[in-house]
Amino acid sequence: MTKLKLSVIPDDRPVKVTVELPATVFRDLQAYAAILAATAGEAEPPQPAKLIAPMLQRFMATDKGFKTARNRLP
């Protein structure tokens, strides 16, 4: 059997998830998108749904408790 340096390639395809957000959270996402567009000098704010994945990534990347617990997983 050939020994390769690469093993299984992880599946990095996007996964579609449907969630229900409280109206207040959606309004906050809209406001965040508007502020982000104004800060970047863009005419149109991004769709609020486009902000959710980067926000979750940032949240998990900076959560020390999550990092510690995840490193303990087999």
Secondary structure as the mmCIF struct_conf table of DSSP 4:
data_model
#
loop_
_struct_conf.conf_type_id
_struct_conf.id
_struct_conf.beg_label_comp_id
_struct_conf.beg_label_asym_id
_struct_conf.beg_label_seq_id
_struct_conf.end_label_comp_id
_struct_conf.end_label_asym_id
_struct_conf.end_label_seq_id
BEND BEND1 LYS A 5 LYS A 5
HELX_LH_PP_P HELX_LH_PP_P1 VAL A 8 PRO A 10
HELX_RH_AL_P HELX_RH_AL_P1 ALA A 23 ALA A 40
TURN_TY1_P TURN_TY1_P1 GLY A 41 GLY A 41
BEND BEND2 ALA A 43 GLU A 44
HELX_LH_PP_P HELX_LH_PP_P2 PRO A 45 GLN A 47
TURN_TY1_P TURN_TY1_P2 PRO A 48 PRO A 48
HELX_RH_AL_P HELX_RH_AL_P2 ALA A 49 ALA A 61
TURN_TY1_P TURN_TY1_P3 THR A 62 THR A 62
HELX_RH_AL_P HELX_RH_AL_P3 LYS A 64 ARG A 72
#
